Amino acid sequence: MADKSLIYAVDDEESIRELYDCALTDAGYSAQCFVGGRDLFSALDVRLPALIILDIMLDGEDGYSILHTLKNNARTKDIPIIMVSAKGEEMSKVKGLNMGADDYVSKPFGVLELIARVKANLRKYGKRQDRITYGDITVDDKRHEAIVCGKAVSLTLKEYGILKLLVANAPDVVLREDIFRSVWGEDYCGETRTLDIHVATLRKAIAAAANEIKTVRGVGYMLI
């Protein structure tokens, strides 16, 4: 689950990374900056941020390639991404937005503009995540309610957490370890069969839906 106060920023210029760190920290966020994609992906394996600021022109793997990877991964595809580039051409902006970026900032940019865009995208992301739907199933975080075919269903806290992950990532598979990390917490070391039992109960709860929870053996679960 994403840390609502954490922002990741990727840029191969040290001065820009320092600018991000100072500006985001002063605005009340926790910032982590990376030189390139390798360090970013290593950090994502440990902790998800609320938003990623991603430069296009990087040494080695460029921002477009990193964006493609992020948007094609079930764990990271919904993280809002602001693309940054010194390029002024409209086509570079269009390409990033068409690939799934949420916003675009051209260098040089002002600190106030950057923070305003961060806040605006986090607001949009927050609203988008309050109520998510896939097929016949809706998860409403404001009411902490699961709705199947228009009717609320009764779920335990952990069943609700599992369903929310599956709906948010549908129709992609959600890894077992990601479910444990998000629903049970980083330090869970109990019986792994616990997840299977919760999913079995969850299947019964959403039986009225045309959707179903599919087991990807040895990997995780997906809502289809």
C-alpha positions in Angstrom: 0.0 0.0 0.0 1.3 3.4 -1.0 2.7 5.8 1.7 0.5 8.9 1.4 3.4 11.2 2.4 6.2 9.7 0.3 7.3 11.1 -3.1 9.9 9.4 -5.3 11.8 11.5 -7.8 14.2 10.3 -10.5 16.8 12.6 -12.2 20.4 12.1 -13.1 21.3 15.7 -12.3 22.4 16.1 -8.6 21.3 19.7 -8.5 17.8 18.8 -9.5 17.6 15.9 -7.0 18.7 18.4 -4.3 16.0 20.8 -5.4 13.3 18.0 -5.3 14.5 17.0 -1.8 14.4 20.5 -0.4 11.1 21.6 -2.1 9.2 18.4 -1.2 10.5 18.3 2.4 9.5 22.0 2.9 6.0 21.2 1.6 5.6 18.5 4.2 6.4 15.4 2.1 9.0 12.7 2.6 11.3 12.7 -0.5 13.5 10.0 -1.9 15.5 10.8 -5.0 17.2 8.4 -7.4 19.7 8.7 -10.3 17.9 6.1 -12.5 15.5 3.3 -12.9 17.5 0.6 -11.2 17.5 2.4 -7.8 13.8 3.4 -8.2 12.7 -0.2 -8.8 14.7 -1.4 -5.9 13.0 1.1 -3.6 9.6 0.2 -5.1 10.1 -3.4 -4.1 10.3 -2.2 -0.5 7.8 0.7 -0.3 5.3 2.3 -2.6 5.1 6.1 -2.8 2.1 8.4 -3.2 3.6 9.9 -6.4 6.6 9.6 -8.7 8.3 12.5 -10.4 10.2 11.1 -13.4 12.6 12.8 -15.8 12.5 11.7 -19.4 16.2 12.2 -20.4 18.2 9.9 -18.2 21.5 8.2 -18.6 20.9 4.6 -19.5 17.2 3.6 -19.4 15.1 6.7 -20.3 11.9 7.9 -18.6 9.6 6.5 -21.2 10.9 3.0 -20.7 10.6 3.4 -16.9 7.1 4.7 -17.3 6.1 1.8 -19.5 7.4 -0.7 -16.8 5.6 1.1 -14.0 2.3 1.2 -15.9 2.5 -2.5 -16.8 3.1 -3.7 -13.2 0.1 -4.4 -11.0 1.7 -2.9 -7.9 2.7 0.4 -9.5 0.3 1.0 -12.3 -2.0 3.3 -10.3 0.7 5.5 -8.8 0.4 9.0 -10.3 3.5 10.0 -12.3 4.6 13.5 -13.3 7.0 13.5 -16.2 9.7 16.1 -16.4 11.9 17.1 -19.3 14.0 20.0 -20.6 12.4 19.3 -24.0 9.9 22.0 -25.1 8.4 20.0 -28.0 4.8 19.2 -27.7 5.3 15.7 -29.0 7.4 14.6 -26.0 4.6 15.8 -23.7 2.0 14.0 -25.8 4.0 10.8 -25.8 4.3 10.7 -22.0 0.7 11.4 -21.5 -0.4 8.8 -24.0 1.8 6.2 -22.2 -0.1 6.8 -19.0 1.7 9.7 -17.3 -0.7 11.9 -15.2 1.0 15.2 -15.7 4.0 16.9 -17.3 6.4 19.7 -16.2 8.9 21.4 -18.5 12.4 22.4 -17.2 13.1 24.9 -16.0 10.2 25.0 -13.6 9.4 26.9 -10.5 9.2 25.3 -7.1 5.7 26.7 -6.5 4.5 25.2 -9.8 6.0 21.8 -9.0 4.4 21.6 -5.5 1.1 22.8 -6.9 1.2 20.0 -9.5 2.1 17.4 -6.9 -0.8 18.5 -4.7 -3.2 18.5 -7.6 -2.3 15.0 -8.7 -2.5 13.7 -5.2 -6.0 15.1 -4.8 -7.1 13.5 -8.1 -5.5 10.2 -7.1 -7.2 10.3 -3.7 -10.6 11.0 -5.2 -10.1 8.2 -7.7 -9.2 5.8 -5.0 -12.2 6.6 -2.7 -14.5 4.5 -4.8 -13.2 1.9 -7.3 -15.3 -0.4 -9.5 -14.6 -3.5 -11.6 -17.5 -5.3 -13.2 -20.2 -5.9 -10.7 -18.1 -5.1 -7.7 -17.5 -1.7 -6.1 -15.3 -0.9 -3.1 -16.2 2.4 -1.4 -13.4 3.5 1.0 -15.3 6.5 2.4 -18.1 4.1 3.7 -15.7 1.2 4.0 -18.3 -0.8 2.1 -18.2 -3.5 -0.6 -21.1 -3.5 -3.1 -21.9 -6.5 -5.3 -24.5 -6.1 -8.0 -25.8 -3.0 -6.3 -26.1 -4.5 -2.8 -23.8 -4.1 0.1 -22.1 -7.3 1.4 -20.8 -8.0 4.8 -17.0 -8.6 4.9 -14.4 -8.8 7.7 -11.7 -6.1 7.7 -9.2 -8.4 6.0 -11.7 -9.7 3.4 -12.4 -6.1 2.6 -8.7 -5.4 2.2 -8.1 -8.3 -0.1 -11.1 -7.4 -2.2 -10.0 -3.8 -2.5 -6.6 -4.9 -3.8 -8.1 -7.3 -6.3 -10.6 -4.7 -7.6 -7.8 -2.0 -7.8 -5.5 -4.2 -9.8 -8.1 -6.1 -11.9 -7.7 -7.9 -14.2 -4.0 -8.3 -13.3 -2.8 -10.8 -10.8 -1.9 -9.7 -7.3 1.0 -11.5 -5.7 0.4 -13.4 -2.5 3.3 -11.6 -0.8 1.8 -8.2 -1.9 -1.5 -9.2 -0.3 0.2 -10.2 3.0 2.2 -7.0 3.0 -0.8 -4.8 2.4 -3.5 -6.5 4.4 -1.6 -8.3 7.2 1.5 -6.0 7.4 5.2 -6.3 6.7 5.9 -8.4 9.8 3.3 -11.1 9.3 4.9 -14.6 9.7 1.8 -16.8 10.4 0.3 -19.6 8.4 0.1 -18.8 4.7 -3.1 -20.9 4.4 -4.8 -18.1 6.2 -5.0 -16.2 2.9 -6.6 -19.1 1.1 -9.2 -19.4 3.7 -10.1 -15.7 3.5 -10.3 -15.9 -0.3 -12.6 -18.9 -0.1 -15.0 -16.9 2.1 -14.6 -13.9 -0.1 -15.6 -16.0 -3.1 -18.9 -16.8 -1.4 -19.5 -13.2 -0.5 -19.2 -12.0 -4.2 -21.0 -15.1 -5.7 -23.8 -12.9 -7.2 -21.2 -11.1 -9.4 -20.3 -12.1 -12.9 -16.7 -11.6 -11.8 -14.8 -14.3 -10.0 -11.5 -14.6 -8.1 -9.1 -16.8 -10.0 -6.2 -18.6 -8.3 -2.9 -18.3 -10.1 -1.2 -21.3 -8.4 1.9 -20.5 -6.5 1.7 -16.8 -7.5 -1.5 -15.1 -6.3 -5.0 -14.1 -7.2 -6.8 -12.1 -9.8 -10.3 -10.7 -10.3 -11.7 -11.5 -13.7 
